[in-house]
Amino acid sequence: MSTLLPTQVRLNAYPTGPVGPETWQITHDAPAAPGPNQVLLQMHMLSVDPGMRGWITPKRSYMPPVKPGEVMRAFGVGTVLESKAKAFVPGDVVTGFTGVQTTGVVDAMFLRKVDLSLAPASSYLSGLGMTGYTAYFGLLDVGKPQAGQTVVVSAAAGAVGSMVCQIAKIQGCRVVGIAGGADKCAFLREALGLDAVLDYKAGDLGAALKAAAPGGVDLYFDNVGGAVLDTVLMQIKRHARVVLCGGISQYADMEQARGPANYLQLIAQSATMQGFTMMEYMHRIPEALAQILAWQQAGKLQFREHVLHGIECFPQAFDMIFSGANQGKLLIDLQP
């Protein structure tokens, strides 16, 4: 269970290879008083995400890296204890960039209120949080699926991937999920009802994909990169769209990340490949929240969550993301 002491997980040093225990430092500093446009939060729950690997890499990206000594960046849900911001009062429940800490001072500009009468705190970090919004905008705005088209999703049993699969089914698409291992594939087949499920650990992924999508791939939502991306590129149709959401196969060595070997297929098929982040869509969160909540309440969407307990398990949780040990959206419950 979570300690009663104020606790923070800080970046100790940038990793030069695999992330190990030496990457993190656990401290017990008392929170400061909030300054102008800041709030003091009591945290309830934290999100653990693949994007965290990029946040601790000192390279140019869509956000500046966390600096050694700083509290690790993370999304969370917490209650306002004290406020020096006009938008919030004590007792408000908020979500946003809160950091990996049990209590702490956060800039109000990074927060928004949530309504726990509509959904539990965990949902605002899974389907009703950045995970769901990433799937929603990445698929619908970037991928532009059309009914009857074949959509392939990698890391399909993961937090974002499972949401993409379900939204694509709602759009009337034929959905092929790629995942690793029998348990994850069974979830996609039995719980989500995908049209085809491929286990990339089971053998020849290229042959399996050709059999599952004999007419080719109209839209590929990529969370993996590497060999899986190369394989799918060989099966894309003319005018296909490839959405680059993540590249988890490359995160173990960010300095040596490699691009797609089969990118010439984009030319041959007059196809497009586009990356995106949520930075372009923050102003449209209310739209995504309303639609995803409506689908979920109608029984068309389910949020799969994997919850750990206590802030001290953050290093373990971080490792789980990259080993594939989690089953759904990985969260840490901080409540005693």
NUGULUM-749628 format. One record per residue: residue number from 1; residue in three letters; x, y, z of N, C-alpha, C in turn. Coordinates in steps of 0.001 Angstrom, whole numbers. Atoms other than C-alpha are relative to their C-alpha. Example, Ala and Ser with C-alpha at 12.3 -4.5 7.8 and 13.67 -1.06 7.14 Angstrom:
2
n|res|n_c1|n_c2|n_c3|ca_c1|ca_c2|ca_c3|c_c1|c_c2|c_c3
1|ALA|890|-1190|0|12300|-4500|7800|900|1200|0
2|SER|-820|-1190|-60|13670|-1060|7140|-770|1090|730
//
This chain:
336
n|res|n_c1|n_c2|n_c3|ca_c1|ca_c2|ca_c3|c_c1|c_c2|c_c3
1|MET|848|-1194|0|0|0|0|881|1241|0
2|SER|-750|-1233|109|1040|3599|-510|380|529|1377
3|THR|-469|-571|-1251|3083|5246|2244|-794|1248|348
4|LEU|685|-1207|-434|1532|8024|4338|888|1218|-146
5|LEU|-911|-1118|192|4640|10163|3869|-178|601|-1394
6|PRO|-69|-545|1358|4702|12643|989|1137|-693|-758
7|THR|-980|801|746|6512|10674|-1691|26|445|-1446
8|GLN|-188|-350|1404|7946|11549|-5079|948|-1008|-646
9|VAL|-969|738|803|9629|9513|-7797|636|998|-950
10|ARG|-736|-971|811|12310|11663|-9424|919|-718|-990
11|LEU|-994|509|933|14516|11129|-12427|1374|217|617
12|ASN|-1333|-96|-580|17954|10366|-11031|1049|318|-1066
13|ALA|-954|-216|1097|19868|10214|-14322|-618|-535|-1285
14|TYR|485|498|1277|19131|9793|-18017|570|-1399|-260
15|PRO|-518|1345|304|19382|6098|-18947|783|11|-1303
16|THR|-794|115|1229|22015|5221|-21520|-315|-1293|-746
17|GLY|453|1252|603|20461|1828|-22261|-1329|-353|616
18|PRO|1234|374|-687|17699|-155|-20592|-170|768|1305
19|VAL|298|-751|-1216|15990|1672|-17753|85|-943|1192
20|GLY|-168|822|-1194|17116|240|-14412|-334|783|1254
21|PRO|321|-679|-1262|16603|1087|-10728|786|1282|212
22|GLU|-827|-1194|-172|19426|3618|-10906|-569|1225|-721
23|THR|627|-1124|725|17256|5744|-13217|-848|844|933
24|TRP|988|-662|-846|14908|6657|-10355|548|289|1395
25|GLN|-292|-324|-1390|15173|8282|-6948|-1318|262|714
26|ILE|1218|-221|-782|12402|8092|-4340|325|945|1144
27|THR|-205|-1004|-1042|12174|11139|-2050|-1289|184|792
28|HIS|1144|-243|-884|9876|12230|771|-29|1467|413
29|ASP|-33|-1436|-271|9929|16009|477|-1405|523|276
30|ALA|1284|-640|-278|7120|18017|2048|-344|951|-1139
31|PRO|354|-888|1113|5162|19881|-648|104|1459|385
32|ALA|-67|-1437|-205|5700|23597|-1019|-1409|591|-15
33|ALA|1275|-708|110|2901|26137|-734|-215|391|-1455
34|PRO|235|-380|1395|1225|26812|-4085|225|1493|-228
35|GLY|-180|-1382|404|2182|30012|-5889|-1138|440|-907
36|PRO|1052|-495|897|119|32114|-8316|-338|-1009|-1096
37|ASN|531|922|1005|-2039|29942|-10616|512|-1428|198
38|GLN|-386|1368|-327|-936|26776|-8836|-982|-576|1013
39|VAL|831|683|-979|-2768|24175|-6773|822|-1078|705
40|LEU|-567|1117|-728|-1756|21682|-4106|-953|-1178|-126
41|LEU|835|1167|266|-3029|18200|-4960|308|-1150|955
42|GLN|-121|1328|-605|-3642|15010|-3023|-323|-993|-1098
43|MET|171|872|1152|-3156|12335|-5654|-740|-1281|366
44|HIS|740|1243|-144|-5449|9337|-6103|524|-1099|-903
45|MET|-363|1025|983|-4196|7572|-9210|951|591|-1028
46|LEU|-973|-403|1009|-1348|7730|-11731|-72|-922|-1212
47|SER|-61|749|1252|-1008|6608|-15336|1452|-292|-340
48|VAL|-1336|393|451|2041|4703|-16598|-97|-276|-1497
49|ASP|174|-7|1451|2572|5159|-20342|1311|-230|-736
50|PRO|-1214|193|793|5054|4111|-23059|713|1314|-331
51|GLY|-608|-1286|325|5610|7796|-23891|964|504|1045
52|MET|-928|-408|-1061|7436|8161|-20572|1454|-244|-385
53|ARG|-1388|281|400|10503|6605|-22197|584|1170|-773
54|GLY|-476|-1161|730|10761|9556|-24539|206|1217|890
55|TRP|-115|-1146|-916|10318|12010|-21661|1283|-26|813
56|ILE|-1263|75|-735|13530|10758|-20031|1167|-223|-953
57|THR|-1051|41|1017|15578|10963|-23217|351|1431|-387
58|PRO|-363|-1397|276|17534|14220|-23700|169|288|-1485
59|LYS|-4|-252|1434|16618|14575|-27362|-1197|875|-350
60|ARG|1086|-836|476|14395|16942|-29319|-1247|-841|-210
61|SER|1249|723|125|10783|15839|-29103|-1148|990|108
62|TYR|1165|-877|-77|7247|17182|-28783|-133|669|1355
63|MET|-44|-617|-1315|7919|17990|-25105|1441|4|473
64|PRO|-1365|31|-537|11116|18948|-23284|169|-1181|947
65|PRO|-200|1146|-888|12684|16058|-21365|-77|404|1465
66|VAL|-106|-182|-1447|12327|15679|-17629|1486|117|335
67|LYS|-1403|-192|-376|15562|16911|-16042|326|-829|1245
68|PRO|-392|720|-1217|17521|14886|-13476|-297|830|1250
69|GLY|392|-675|-1228|16253|15745|-10023|-1447|424|31
70|GLU|1398|-393|55|12762|16630|-11215|-915|-1190|266
71|VAL|1022|1029|-143|9611|14706|-10320|-342|-531|-1386
72|MET|304|609|1287|8880|12242|-13117|-1357|469|-499
73|ARG|1256|-455|621|6213|13511|-15498|-978|-1168|-108
74|ALA|1037|1030|127|2941|11591|-15454|-1359|668|14
75|PHE|1391|-390|-147|-782|11969|-15894|-543|-603|1294
76|GLY|588|512|-1216|-2811|11587|-12739|-1360|611|263
77|VAL|1261|-544|-501|-6075|12244|-10940|179|292|1484
78|GLY|-133|-363|-1404|-6178|14080|-7623|-1037|1016|422
79|THR|921|-978|-568|-8162|16359|-5335|770|1251|405
80|VAL|-615|-1272|-363|-7333|20038|-4862|-132|210|1509
81|LEU|-14|-303|-1430|-6310|20726|-1254|62|1497|262
82|GLU|-183|-1453|-137|-5323|24360|-1694|164|585|-1391
83|SER|-33|-567|1355|-5704|26663|-4686|353|1477|15
84|LYS|-302|-1405|306|-4154|29904|-5880|-329|272|-1468
85|ALA|438|-137|1391|-5863|29512|-9257|-1493|254|-26
86|LYS|1414|-357|70|-9216|31035|-10183|-873|-1166|-478
87|ALA|788|1062|611|-10309|27920|-12075|-342|-1135|960
88|PHE|182|1142|-894|-10153|25560|-9068|-173|438|1444
89|VAL|191|-230|-1430|-11285|25443|-5462|283|-1313|720
90|PRO|-223|1237|-746|-10461|22968|-2697|-1191|-955|-123
91|GLY|1034|1012|194|-12372|19738|-3229|-220|-374|-1442
92|ASP|113|355|1420|-12273|19857|-7033|866|-1223|-292
93|VAL|-779|1146|478|-11157|16583|-8607|473|335|-1411
94|VAL|-594|-445|1254|-8791|17199|-11506|881|-1089|-586
95|THR|-947|874|677|-6687|15368|-14041|907|838|-881
96|GLY|-968|-692|845|-3661|16348|-16099|1404|-439|365
97|PHE|-1389|296|-355|105|16454|-15724|205|288|1483
98|THR|-127|-143|-1449|485|15845|-12001|1357|-439|519
99|GLY|-1262|555|-468|3809|14020|-11768|-200|-1229|856
100|VAL|45|1221|-803|4645|10784|-9969|278|395|1451
101|GLN|-113|-449|-1376|3972|11976|-6434|-1343|-201|700
102|THR|1233|198|-759|1449|11468|-3652|-697|1316|315
103|THR|510|-1360|-139|1005|15171|-2968|990|909|-695
104|GLY|-918|-895|672|2436|18099|-4849|-691|1220|-556
105|VAL|475|-1252|587|2077|21570|-6295|105|-104|-1515
106|VAL|80|147|1454|1007|21665|-9941|-540|1288|-595
107|ASP|525|-1157|712|453|24506|-12406|-1411|-295|-494
108|ALA|1404|207|356|-3266|24931|-13014|-212|-128|-1497
109|MET|176|44|1447|-2757|25329|-16751|69|-1426|-548
110|PHE|-133|1387|448|-1994|21590|-16963|-1137|-886|494
111|LEU|1052|781|-639|-5220|20512|-15237|-1370|345|-558
112|ARG|1405|-257|288|-8929|20164|-15943|-842|-814|973
113|LYS|880|667|-945|-11853|19164|-13743|-572|-1275|-611
114|VAL|697|1214|421|-13415|15710|-13913|-1181|-230|933
115|ASP|1245|257|-725|-16800|14491|-12758|-60|-1486|374
116|LEU|-15|1392|-433|-16615|11312|-10675|-1392|-604|74
117|SER|1350|578|69|-20391|10955|-10861|-256|-647|-1349
118|LEU|137|587|1334|-19984|10060|-14547|839|-1257|-169
119|ALA|-927|1124|163|-17050|7670|-14239|998|32|1142
120|PRO|-1013|27|-1061|-14455|6529|-11676|1299|659|-440
121|ALA|-1267|-682|293|-11041|8164|-11436|823|-750|-1025
122|SER|-827|782|926|-9374|5301|-13297|-392|237|-1454
123|SER|452|-193|1378|-11512|5926|-16392|572|1265|-619
124|TYR|-536|-1247|525|-10160|9463|-16705|1490|-85|-322
125|LEU|-1373|264|414|-6698|7960|-17156|73|-1101|-1047
126|SER|30|1047|1019|-7795|5171|-19502|-870|463|-1165
127|GLY|829|-331|1156|-10686|5414|-21948|-443|1437|-78
128|LEU|432|-1399|-21|-11742|8899|-20847|1164|948|250
129|GLY|-1198|-819|-159|-8168|10161|-20645|807|36|-1282
130|MET|-842|-149|1179|-5232|10663|-22976|74|-1276|-830
131|THR|16|1270|734|-5310|6977|-23872|-1153|-30|-995
132|GLY|1164|4|874|-8821|7231|-25259|48|1092|-1047
133|TYR|-53|-1122|942|-8270|10625|-26842|1019|-267|-1107
134|THR|-1018|337|1002|-5110|9407|-28585|-573|-963|-1035
135|ALA|632|945|922|-7044|6495|-30071|-1042|694|-870
136|TYR|1104|-678|693|-10002|8694|-31025|522|898|-1121
137|PHE|-476|-946|1012|-8105|11446|-32830|968|-651|-984
138|GLY|-935|662|898|-5361|9230|-34227|-706|-819|-1057
139|LEU|735|816|976|-7838|6880|-35847|-896|847|-879
140|LEU|1038|-687|765|-10619|9242|-36876|532|1190|-782
141|ASP|-485|-1201|677|-8747|12459|-37719|1178|-276|-921
142|VAL|-1197|280|807|-5439|11094|-38976|-257|-1160|-955
143|GLY|202|1191|830|-6467|7664|-40249|-1178|61|-939
144|LYS|1203|-160|833|-9893|8592|-41618|-547|-1344|-512
145|PRO|529|1296|445|-11362|5066|-41677|-1358|131|-660
146|GLN|1305|58|658|-14305|4237|-43896|-583|-1393|183
147|ALA|683|1284|-198|-16880|1512|-43394|388|-990|-1087
148|GLY|-373|1048|933|-15846|-1755|-45008|1485|-123|-242
149|GLN|-1440|67|208|-12144|-956|-45039|655|-915|1027
150|THR|-760|847|-904|-9529|-3217|-43469|987|854|786
151|VAL|-856|-754|-912|-7837|-1645|-40449|836|-989|799
152|VAL|-911|835|-774|-4785|-3275|-38877|569|837|1138
153|VAL|-472|-706|-1195|-3694|-2310|-35357|1064|-844|678
154|SER|-1028|710|-758|-420|-3286|-33681|-109|361|1480
155|ALA|189|-118|-1453|-127|-3648|-29905|-1489|148|291
156|ALA|1456|-160|4|-3851|-4180|-30291|-636|-289|1345
157|ALA|547|273|-1324|-4350|-5487|-26756|437|1032|1021
158|GLY|-465|-1042|-898|-2619|-2461|-25261|-1059|1054|256
159|ALA|967|-1015|-413|-4285|603|-23788|-562|766|-1188
160|VAL|457|-750|1168|-4420|2697|-26968|-514|-944|-1071
161|GLY|373|917|1070|-4565|-237|-29362|-1383|-598|165
162|SER|1318|600|-207|-7622|-1815|-27781|-1117|1007|-223
163|MET|989|-1040|279|-9464|1503|-27969|-124|231|-1503
164|VAL|27|-177|1456|-8493|1920|-31633|-810|-1118|-648
165|CYS|728|1143|570|-9785|-1570|-32425|-1502|162|164
166|GLN|1431|-121|-268|-13140|-893|-30810|-633|1153|-767
167|ILE|548|-1139|742|-13617|2525|-32409|-65|-324|-1484
168|ALA|32|400|1407|-12722|1071|-35809|-1185|-923|-272
169|LYS|1178|861|162|-15394|-1605|-35306|-1277|831|5
170|ILE|1164|-885|-34|-17891|1111|-34404|-177|707|-1340
171|GLN|48|-674|1302|-17009|2787|-37721|-351|-951|-1143
172|GLY|389|960|1038|-17942|-388|-39596|1160|-593|-761
173|CYS|-1181|531|681|-14407|-1462|-40457|218|-1474|341
174|ARG|-493|1342|-292|-12941|-4935|-40682|1329|176|713
175|VAL|-1144|-314|-850|-10346|-4987|-37902|854|-1238|240
176|VAL|-996|1039|-244|-7204|-7119|-37689|933|497|1089
177|GLY|-861|-387|-1107|-5340|-6960|-34386|1258|-841|45
178|ILE|-1277|684|-182|-1674|-7833|-33871|405|154|1462
179|ALA|-405|-26|-1397|-571|-8766|-30348|972|-1142|252
180|GLY|-970|1032|-321|1910|-10981|-28565|-460|-903|1129
181|GLY|369|969|-1017|874|-14138|-26721|-1447|-418|-59
182|ALA|1338|591|103|-2161|-16354|-26405|-1040|760|801
183|ASP|976|-686|-843|-3818|-14443|-23561|-491|1299|-640
184|LYS|381|-1261|623|-3764|-11097|-25344|-819|-241|-1267
185|CYS|748|305|1218|-4934|-12638|-28586|-1407|-501|326
186|ALA|1322|477|-408|-7794|-14388|-26780|-895|1161|407
187|PHE|771|-1190|-384|-8899|-11058|-25292|-520|723|-1239
188|LEU|408|-701|1220|-8984|-9449|-28739|-1074|-767|-752
189|ARG|929|836|756|-10852|-12350|-30256|-1337|-143|733
190|GLU|1204|341|-751|-13324|-13115|-27478|-700|1209|611
191|ALA|608|-1150|-673|-13867|-9838|-25618|-319|1135|-970
192|LEU|203|-1118|922|-13484|-7339|-28464|-605|-426|-1331
193|GLY|646|484|1213|-14724|-9531|-31316|643|458|-1290
194|LEU|-670|-420|1231|-12075|-8590|-33861|-199|-1039|-1100
195|ASP|230|875|1150|-12363|-10056|-37340|1134|-996|-192
196|ALA|-1152|903|51|-8858|-11540|-37204|1005|474|1040
197|VAL|-998|-308|-1025|-6138|-11704|-34557|1271|-759|-334
198|LEU|-1282|592|363|-2457|-12339|-35274|965|92|1175
199|ASP|-1016|47|-1053|137|-13404|-32708|1365|123|-672
200|TYR|-1270|-211|688|3415|-11915|-33885|1095|-918|545
201|LYS|-979|923|-565|5256|-14371|-31619|-159|-1418|-552
202|ALA|355|1370|386|3695|-17394|-33338|666|-484|-1279
203|GLY|-613|474|1237|5664|-17470|-36575|72|1082|-1055
204|ASP|-139|-885|1156|5513|-15841|-40005|-1139|1027|-1
205|LEU|1041|-1022|-89|3611|-12595|-39404|-442|444|-1386
206|GLY|356|-421|1346|3743|-11651|-43086|-1012|-945|-642
207|ALA|922|982|575|2036|-14862|-44188|-1345|48|711
208|ALA|1242|-72|-766|-521|-14581|-41382|-806|1243|-375
209|LEU|699|-1224|375|-1344|-10992|-42340|-581|-110|-1405
210|LYS|516|168|1361|-1703|-11887|-45998|-1255|-857|-8
211|ALA|1178|854|-92|-4173|-14614|-45058|-1170|737|655
212|ALA|1056|-718|-718|-6096|-12300|-42693|-534|1183|-792
213|ALA|406|-1154|805|-6204|-9405|-45170|411|-226|-1440
214|PRO|-420|361|1356|-6004|-10952|-48645|-150|1136|-1002
215|GLY|169|-1133|904|-7215|-7755|-50262|923|1160|300
216|GLY|-916|-1060|-377|-4550|-5669|-48542|-522|822|1167
217|VAL|278|-808|-1190|-4521|-3116|-45732|-312|1433|-425
218|ASP|384|-1379|305|-6395|180|-46076|591|993|995
219|LEU|-429|-904|-1068|-5325|1666|-42759|764|-807|1041
220|TYR|-798|650|-1029|-2570|684|-40354|269|990|1117
221|PHE|-254|-826|-1187|-2449|2136|-36835|1166|-636|742
222|ASP|-1246|600|-478|1118|1590|-35646|377|509|1384
223|ASN|-482|-300|-1340|2090|1476|-31979|1374|-608|278
224|VAL|-1142|873|-247|5170|-683|-32451|1250|402|-766
225|GLY|-1166|-265|827|7451|268|-35347|775|-1275|-284
226|GLY|-884|1136|202|10353|-1992|-36258|-489|-1008|-1011
227|ALA|303|1076|940|9763|-5355|-37905|-1486|-105|-304
228|VAL|1440|85|248|5992|-5220|-37480|-423|1046|-1033
229|LEU|293|-1048|980|5772|-1922|-39346|498|-402|-1385
230|ASP|-538|444|1292|8014|-3310|-42093|-905|-1044|-645
231|THR|856|1069|514|5747|-6347|-42441|-1308|550|-548
232|VAL|1286|-539|441|2530|-4358|-42679|170|860|-1251
233|LEU|-216|-839|1186|4018|-1926|-45218|-14|-827|-1284
234|MET|-16|848|1188|4436|-4847|-47618|-1406|-440|-416
235|GLN|1368|438|287|660|-5453|-47477|-964|1164|-216
236|ILE|912|-1132|132|-716|-1907|-47826|-564|100|-1413
237|LYS|671|-215|1274|-3170|-1094|-50594|342|1387|-558
238|ARG|-172|-1316|610|-3090|1829|-52974|-797|1034|809
239|HIS|572|-1096|-773|-3828|5081|-51131|-272|-376|1455
240|ALA|118|369|-1410|-3480|3373|-47761|520|1132|881
241|ARG|-485|-964|-987|-2907|5440|-44630|682|-768|1122
242|VAL|-733|565|-1127|-323|4584|-41983|78|1080|1075
243|VAL|11|-942|-1118|-816|6309|-38622|1086|-411|984
244|LEU|-1088|280|-931|2298|6512|-36461|-341|586|1361
245|CYS|344|-427|-1354|1232|6651|-32824|1160|-224|965
246|GLY|-1121|325|-877|4210|4989|-31142|918|-997|-662
247|GLY|-965|955|532|7216|2767|-31673|653|-764|1133
248|ILE|-491|598|-1242|7542|673|-28544|1143|-974|-225
249|SER|-1114|919|269|9906|-1779|-30233|1339|728|-21
250|GLN|-1224|-785|115|12445|1041|-30499|376|731|1286
251|TYR|-215|-838|-1184|12172|2559|-27023|1132|-488|894
252|ALA|-1077|505|-856|14784|303|-25395|1326|681|-299
253|ASP|-1236|-691|382|17529|2140|-27308|-375|1182|-883
254|MET|477|-1164|753|16282|5581|-28312|1088|614|-878
255|GLU|-1089|-579|780|19710|6588|-29581|192|-715|-1334
256|GLN|-208|794|1210|19723|3820|-32192|-1314|-396|-662
257|ALA|1304|324|589|16041|3848|-33178|107|-4|-1521
258|ARG|-91|111|1458|15636|2719|-36797|-1364|227|-637
259|GLY|1221|-259|735|13086|3743|-39343|-421|-1196|-830
260|PRO|527|1137|767|11038|1540|-41689|876|-345|-1202
261|ALA|-811|452|1127|13036|-533|-44151|-815|-22|-1286
262|ASN|843|167|1192|10067|-910|-46519|-786|1264|-336
263|TYR|729|-1251|225|9127|2761|-46773|-263|276|-1481
264|LEU|238|-237|1426|9371|2648|-50576|-1381|-476|-431
265|GLN|1374|404|303|5998|904|-50513|-960|1197|61
266|LEU|837|-1205|-45|4541|4313|-49625|-42|678|-1362
267|ILE|-53|-574|1346|5677|5530|-53030|-743|-899|-983
268|ALA|590|941|952|4644|2409|-54893|-1519|-32|90
269|GLN|1451|85|-193|1129|2503|-53405|-654|1377|157
270|SER|521|-1362|-179|701|6307|-53328|-670|141|1372
271|ALA|540|28|-1357|163|5864|-49610|586|1125|838
272|THR|-492|-1047|-903|664|8253|-46717|337|-602|1347
273|MET|-383|373|-1353|2382|7864|-43358|93|1288|803
274|GLN|39|-1234|-780|1693|10455|-40687|93|-299|1489
275|GLY|-77|54|-1450|2750|10801|-37083|-872|1082|609
276|PHE|807|-1013|-691|803|12761|-34486|240|-111|1493
277|THR|79|24|-1461|653|13687|-30825|-1278|729|393
278|MET|1198|-663|-488|-2159|14986|-28683|146|1514|81
279|MET|-213|-1459|-74|-608|18464|-28756|-945|743|-940
280|GLU|865|-666|985|-2724|19257|-31837|-1478|-72|358
281|TYR|1410|281|-242|-5959|18094|-30246|-485|364|1402
282|MET|381|-304|-1377|-6006|19412|-26693|-1281|820|73
283|HIS|1191|-864|-23|-8669|21995|-27555|-1275|-770|-342
284|ARG|1172|797|386|-10969|19207|-28773|-298|-1143|978
285|ILE|249|1049|-992|-10882|17041|-25654|-1478|-117|370
286|PRO|1422|164|-342|-14522|17855|-24740|-781|-813|-1033
287|GLU|656|778|1063|-15627|16425|-28109|261|-1488|172
288|ALA|-351|1406|-149|-13732|13184|-27587|-591|-588|1276
289|LEU|549|478|-1269|-14820|12875|-23958|-1481|-335|-139
290|ALA|1442|213|138|-18505|13217|-24843|-301|-1227|-858
291|GLN|285|1112|898|-18370|10718|-27701|430|-1344|597
292|ILE|-483|1254|-586|-16265|8088|-25923|-894|-415|1164
293|LEU|885|305|-1125|-18453|8331|-22815|-1338|-543|-507
294|ALA|1268|469|573|-21585|7910|-24967|139|-1428|-513
295|TRP|-217|1368|486|-20129|4826|-26665|131|-982|1166
296|GLN|-195|887|-1131|-19085|3357|-23333|-1306|-269|734
297|GLN|1278|164|-693|-22467|3954|-21709|-987|-821|-825
298|ALA|854|797|884|-24128|2347|-24739|483|-1443|-140
299|GLY|-522|1361|56|-22024|-790|-24253|832|-307|-1229
300|LYS|-777|214|1214|-19997|-271|-27430|1507|31|247
301|LEU|-1416|-109|-338|-16668|375|-25696|225|-541|1401
302|GLN|-403|397|-1342|-14929|-1243|-22766|1423|473|261
303|PHE|-1323|-456|-401|-11924|59|-20849|658|-1115|807
304|ARG|-717|1057|-721|-9446|-2618|-19820|1125|636|806
305|GLU|-949|-656|-886|-7362|-1551|-16807|768|-1023|829
306|HIS|-880|830|-828|-4454|-3121|-14939|518|908|1110
307|VAL|-267|-929|-1097|-4128|-1509|-11506|981|-602|999
308|LEU|-939|318|-1067|-1121|-1690|-9187|-252|954|1168
309|HIS|286|-791|-1191|-1027|-223|-5673|1291|496|649
310|GLY|-1126|-595|-699|1426|2173|-4046|1016|625|-925
311|ILE|-912|-740|871|3762|4761|-5529|1358|-684|-124
312|GLU|-1308|650|26|6811|2656|-4662|124|-1028|-1117
313|CYS|-64|1002|1074|5877|205|-7438|191|655|-1369
314|PHE|-151|-655|1310|6445|2824|-10160|1123|-607|-842
315|PRO|-1037|610|854|9818|1378|-11314|-441|-1340|-588
316|GLN|515|1286|495|8180|-2060|-11586|-1034|228|-1101
317|ALA|1033|-293|994|5230|-571|-13471|617|463|-1307
318|PHE|-691|-481|1200|7563|1213|-15884|559|-1175|-786
319|ASP|-553|1175|678|9288|-2089|-16653|-1099|-835|-651
320|MET|1100|806|539|5946|-3832|-17179|-461|501|-1359
321|ILE|444|-585|1264|5025|-1430|-19979|831|-532|-1163
322|PHE|-897|344|1108|8059|-2423|-22026|265|-1494|-119
323|SER|-87|1457|105|8006|-6133|-21228|-1312|-598|-485
324|GLY|1307|491|421|4341|-6385|-22183|-732|-787|1068
325|ALA|591|787|-1081|3426|-7784|-18772|-1373|509|427
326|ASN|1303|-539|-414|432|-5501|-18264|-1103|-484|-929
327|GLN|1180|408|756|-3048|-6479|-19392|-965|1185|-55
328|GLY|827|-1193|111|-4629|-3200|-20479|715|1238|521
329|LYS|-544|-1270|-445|-4130|360|-19317|615|-136|1387
330|LEU|-703|196|-1260|-1520|366|-16530|-132|1244|874
331|LEU|260|-1077|-943|-2438|2478|-13499|578|-342|1361
332|ILE|-440|183|-1381|-1125|2988|-9969|-969|708|908
333|ASP|936|-548|-983|-3658|3487|-7198|812|453|1214
334|LEU|-764|-574|-1099|-2210|5787|-4527|-769|94|1300
335|GLN|815|-181|-1193|-5050|5697|-2041|313|-1091|1022
336|PRO|-354|975|-1042|-4212|4019|1316|-1139|-974|265
//
